[in-house]
């Protein structure tokens, strides 16, 4: 399962872990970062393909430790673009690095990425009605948080990505 101490778990099944974790409220910045990564990678792909990248990215990006990822530079990006098994989408890889930097800035300002996010829902998951036939991909809350994330320097976090990220992290609960 996606966990605060999974930094070096490169043998994990990212799909199983993400599926098991989806919707579990979390206050751990590392777990939130991994869930955000799946959201970024999910754009244009299935969530299973995106989640399958977690163990590979842990191996290739210093365990997905936020400070380490934030410190990656152009040669690291070029290495990732050449590494077998890594999703070779340069915009998404750059977004992961940039968003790690933005998380670090939020940690300085708010104490944690978690504290920043949970203030949008007054520390209680937002309950949202869901249609019976499909998972909603947007919400006013997702749009509001996406706009604020952009204001704080995040990239690749539009309303759909952010809504799905908030669902995955348990900030939005469907009834």
C-alpha positions in Angstrom: 0.0 0.0 0.0 1.1 3.6 -0.6 2.6 4.5 2.7 4.7 7.2 4.4 7.8 4.9 4.5 7.6 3.4 1.0 10.6 5.3 -0.4 12.6 2.3 -1.6 9.8 -0.1 -2.3 10.5 -0.7 -5.9 9.0 -4.2 -5.9 5.5 -2.9 -5.0 2.6 -3.2 -7.4 1.7 0.4 -7.9 -1.7 -0.4 -9.4 -2.7 -2.6 -6.4 -1.3 -0.1 -3.9 -3.0 2.9 -5.5 -6.3 1.1 -5.8 -6.2 0.0 -2.2 -5.3 3.5 -1.0 -7.8 5.4 -3.2 -10.2 7.4 -1.0 -8.3 7.0 2.3 -7.9 10.3 4.0 -4.2 11.1 4.5 -2.3 13.8 6.2 1.2 12.5 5.1 3.0 14.7 2.6 4.9 11.8 1.0 1.7 9.9 0.4 0.0 13.0 -1.0 2.9 13.6 -3.3 2.7 10.0 -4.7 -1.1 10.4 -5.2 -0.5 13.7 -7.0 2.1 12.0 -9.2 -0.5 9.4 -10.3 -2.9 12.3 -11.1 -0.3 14.0 -13.2 0.7 10.8 -15.1 -3.0 9.8 -15.5 -3.7 12.7 -17.9 -4.4 11.0 -21.3 -3.9 7.6 -19.9 -5.6 5.1 -17.7 -5.0 5.3 -13.9 -3.5 1.8 -14.0 -0.8 2.8 -16.4 -0.1 5.9 -14.2 0.0 4.0 -10.9 2.2 1.3 -12.4 4.9 4.0 -12.6 5.2 4.5 -8.8 7.8 1.8 -8.1 9.8 2.7 -11.1 9.8 6.4 -10.2 10.8 5.5 -6.6 13.8 3.7 -7.9 14.8 6.4 -10.4 13.8 9.5 -8.4 15.4 9.0 -5.0 12.4 7.2 -3.4 10.2 10.1 -4.5 11.4 12.0 -1.4 10.1 15.5 -1.9 13.4 17.4 -1.2 15.3 15.0 -3.5 12.8 15.3 -6.3 12.8 19.1 -5.9 16.5 19.1 -6.3 16.6 17.3 -9.6 18.0 19.3 -12.5 18.3 19.2 -16.3 20.8 16.3 -16.4 18.5 14.3 -14.1 15.5 15.0 -16.4 17.6 13.9 -19.4 18.6 10.7 -17.6 14.9 10.0 -16.8 14.0 10.6 -20.4 16.4 7.8 -21.4 15.7 5.4 -18.6 13.9 2.2 -19.7 10.5 1.7 -17.9 10.1 5.4 -17.1 7.2 7.1 -18.8 9.0 9.3 -21.3 6.7 12.3 -21.2 9.0 15.3 -20.6 6.2 17.7 -19.6 4.9 15.3 -16.9 8.4 14.6 -15.6 9.1 18.3 -15.4 5.7 18.8 -13.6 6.6 16.2 -11.0 9.9 18.0 -10.3 8.3 21.5 -10.3 5.4 20.3 -8.1 7.9 18.9 -5.5 9.5 22.4 -5.4 6.0 23.9 -4.9 5.2 21.5 -2.1 8.4 22.5 -0.4 7.4 26.1 -0.6 3.9 25.2 0.9 5.6 23.3 3.6 7.5 26.4 4.6 4.4 28.6 4.4 1.8 26.2 6.0 3.9 23.7 7.9 3.0 20.9 5.6 1.4 20.2 2.2 -1.3 18.4 4.1 -2.1 21.4 6.3 -2.4 23.5 3.1 -4.8 21.0 1.4 -7.0 20.2 4.4 -7.7 23.9 5.1 -9.8 23.8 1.9 -12.2 21.4 3.6 -11.9 22.6 7.2 -10.0 19.4 8.2 -13.1 17.2 7.3 -13.6 15.3 4.1 -16.0 17.1 1.8 -19.0 14.9 1.1 -20.1 15.0 -2.5 -23.1 13.1 -4.0 -22.1 10.8 -6.8 -24.1 9.4 -9.6 -24.6 5.6 -9.6 -23.1 4.9 -12.9 -19.7 6.7 -12.9 -17.1 8.5 -10.9 -17.4 12.3 -11.3 -14.3 13.8 -12.7 -14.9 17.4 -11.7 -16.1 19.5 -8.7 -16.2 23.1 -7.7 -13.8 22.2 -4.9 -11.3 20.6 -7.4 -11.5 23.7 -9.6 -10.9 26.1 -6.6 -7.9 24.0 -5.3 -6.5 23.7 -8.8 -6.5 27.5 -9.2 -4.8 27.9 -5.9 -2.2 25.3 -6.6 -1.4 27.1 -9.9 -1.1 30.3 -7.9 1.5 28.5 -5.7 3.6 27.4 -8.7 2.2 23.9 -9.4 1.9 22.7 -13.0 -0.2 20.0 -14.6 -2.9 20.3 -12.0 -6.1 21.4 -13.8 -9.6 20.9 -12.3 -9.9 17.3 -13.4 -6.4 16.2 -12.1 -7.0 18.1 -8.9 -10.5 16.7 -8.3 -9.2 13.1 -8.8 -6.2 13.8 -6.6 -8.6 15.1 -3.8 -10.7 12.0 -4.2 -7.6 9.7 -4.0 -6.4 11.5 -0.9 -9.7 11.3 0.8 -10.4 15.0 1.0 -13.5 14.4 -1.1 -15.8 11.5 -0.2 -18.5 10.3 -2.5 -21.9 9.2 -1.1 
